[in-house]
Each structure stands twice: as structure tokens, then as C-alpha cells.
Amino acid sequence: MRPARRPGQLLALILAAQFMALLDVFIVNVAAPTIGTELDASGAGLQLVVAGYGISYAVLLITGARLGDRLGHRRVHLAGIALFTAASLACGLSQGTGQLIAFRLVQGAGAAVMIPQVLSLIQRNFVGEARVRALGAYSAVLATGAAAGQVAGGVLVNADLFGTSWRPVFLVNVPIGIALLVVGARVLPKDRLDEPERARGLDLPGLVLLGGAVSLLTVPLVLGQEQDWPLWSWLSLASSAVLFTAFVAYEARLAARGGAPLIAPRVLRIPGMGRAIVRILLVMGVNAGFLFTLTLHFQGGLGHSALRAGLTFAPTAAVFGAIGLTWRRWPRRVQGALIPAGFALAAVSVAAVGLVLRDGGDGGFWLYVAFAGVGAGLALGFSPTLTGALATVRQEDAADASGLLATVTQLGQLIGVATFGTLFLNRLESAGALAGAQGSADALLVCAYALAAAAAVGAVSGLVRARR
């Protein structure tokens, strides 16, 4: 691939695609209660509408990165945008929960083809400080896309354009996707593939093993609570562990034979990559679980409109985005402490959110202070971690590293929604007669403590590194 002649336009284009895909993860959170009412969806059905996108997205991300190597990042990125746009149209026209879940799976597949090319294009077209700045912008987009999705979802659902209710949260992607296709055909650098890149296989057995493992993990997390945790859900969770083990063993044997595994072992051996995977998984899990459970509480427990619920998350997005873009300019002497401090701040702030809402009220001024703390803490946990993990990646490993970290990012979001969403719904069901504002607040407080514990794990991992 020839370097981009207009790197600024290239970065704006690919980050716009990243923003669109991420927006669609979270825009559905705010619309979920309205979708549930109009389509008569169960709690598990709503979780599948949210998480179904993430299941196919997470399973196919690494293969999407490999396709970019084989067929060209420009060509594959544009194909992913086209599939994502078509699936968004189908989602917006869905007439039932089953249809919506099916098209969300297709939409996730389109994102999985489109998004790995973003990090690969950054790795291949930016070097040195330019790459660091590009990765900072990428981190900021991840944060602002999450909260912007909440806000945009609230605006679109509240507007009820032409009586279409929740449907514009999907249909809004159609004109954006068409515009990205037109501009991308002009701005994306032409593909120039080397023979080693073309020769790398897609590792279909590895894809099947990974897809099965992820599905067996997430489906019982989503459906188990509503069905009172039947035997099949526990068997499924146990089977997922078996398949993950089989996947790791198969990938190792394939690499030893000189094959092309989904995840090249040398990428996992990049200094700090393992620790980065854990931290990114924790940040994304906490972020997604926080947004999903708070949305259910604001709209279901407190009866807030979709617009008000969405706007409540604005401080989180603003602070996350600002820190993601500026942390590199902070004094060098504090850089080493940013990650553990960020996780610790996130843990305290998430717990504070649960505490200020525990009486069933709206939290007042201190809720927004706590929200800003969550945004700051998660940004400090994520942005330096991502930049450090990719700083030393060689160009030939760009696709594998990009696919791996994008998969971890999406898996974290998926597990966060499934795990903490299930915990919230389970506690809400247990509240029985307390159902309403107070019952929802009690369920949220339990979730807040669980989210804080997950963030604390990230803080400890950072402290261990600092002592070494």
C-alpha cells in the first residue's frame, strides 16, 4: 500500500467510519426500552439486540484484519462500509425482534470487516509522533462515540421523526455510510499487496473454534438469567472454556508448522501486549456495563425520556475525549502512574454513581461530578495502554495486532453488557415489590460495586508493573 498523500483526510475518513460503527453499539442502548415496548421484546431479547451486533463483530474481527492483508485494506474497508450500511437499512425496516437480531448480526459482520482496517491504516501510514497523535485521536473517538451514541439515540427516539420511533437510530447510518463510500473511493490510498501478504490463509478452523467459544460464552450470559440458569447454560459456559483452550492449542500447532494462525504468536510476545489485553478488556467491559445498566435505570427505573437519559452521559464523553487527546502533553514524571491512577479513579467514581443514586433520586450535581470522574478514569486506563501496546508493532504485524486489540475491545464491550446487564436485571427481578425507582436504584448500586471491583483489578495490574 502506498502511503497516503493526504494523511489528515485519511485519518478523518477512517475515524469517521470507526465513529459510525461505535455509535451503533451504544445508540441502541437508549433506544432499547422503546424497541422492547414496540416489538414486545423480552429482557433477553433486548440484550440480544444490543449484544448480537457484538457477537458477530467480536468473532470476525481478526478474520477481517486478515482479509485486509490478503485483499487490500482499501478494498476491504469499503466493502465493510457497504455491508454495514445495507444492514443498517435492514435493521431500521425490521418488523420483529427476530428480524432485528438477525440483521444486527449482519451489521456486526460489516463492522468486523470495516474496523480492523482503521488501526492497520494508521499503522501503515503514520510513524513516530504522528502515529501517537493518530492513536490519541482514535482513543478519543472510542470514548466520544460511546457517549455520543447515547445522546444521539436520545435525540432521535425523542424526535420520533415521521412517527418512526426508534428506527432512525439505525437509518441514520445509511446517508453517513454512502458519504463514506464516496469520499473513501477518493481518499483511501491505493492497495499494493506483496506476495507474502496474499499467501497468508484465513485459518477457517481457527475461526470456527474462536466463534464457537465466544458464542458459547455470551449466549448463556445473555439468556441464562431470564431462564433461571438452566443446566444448558452452565454446560455452555464450561464448553466455551474447552473451546478456548482448543483454539489456543490449535493456533500454537499451526504456527509451529509454518501456517498463518488467526493470532500470530509473535504478536502476543510483543512487550506489554498481554498486560494491555487485560487492561483494554477491563476498560471496555466497565464502560459498556456502566452505560447499559445506567440507561436501563434512567429510563426504566426513573422514567426519564430517551433524550434526557442520553444527555446525562455527556460529561463522561467530554472528559474521556479531552484526556484521550491531551494526556501525552502532561509532565513526563507522571506518565508512569497514569494507568493505575486512572483505574483507581474509575473504581471510586463508578461506586460514587451508585451511591448518589441509591435513594431513587436523580443524583443532582454530584452525579455529574462522578460521571466526569468515570470518563477521566477510563480514558487514563485506555489511551496510554493502547498507545503503548502499538508503539513497537512492526508494519508486517500491523493487521494481526490491530485485529487482536479490536477483538479485545469488542469482547470487553460484549462481556460488559452481558455480565453487568444480567446482574442488573437479576437484582431488579429479585426486588419484587420494590420494583420501580427504589428497586432499580438498589439493583444499580450492586452493579456499581461490581463495576468498581472490575476497575480495581486494572489498578492493581498497573501497580504491579510500577513496582517491577
Helices and strands as residue ranges (DSSP letters): H 7-39, H 43-71, H 73-92, H 97-114, H 116-125, H 128-159, G 161-163, H 168-171, H 173-187, H 195-199, H 204-223, H 231-256, H 265-268, H 273-296, I 297-301, H 306-312, H 314-326, G 327-329, G 332-337, H 338-356, H 364-390, G 395-397, H 398-431, G 432-434, H 437-467
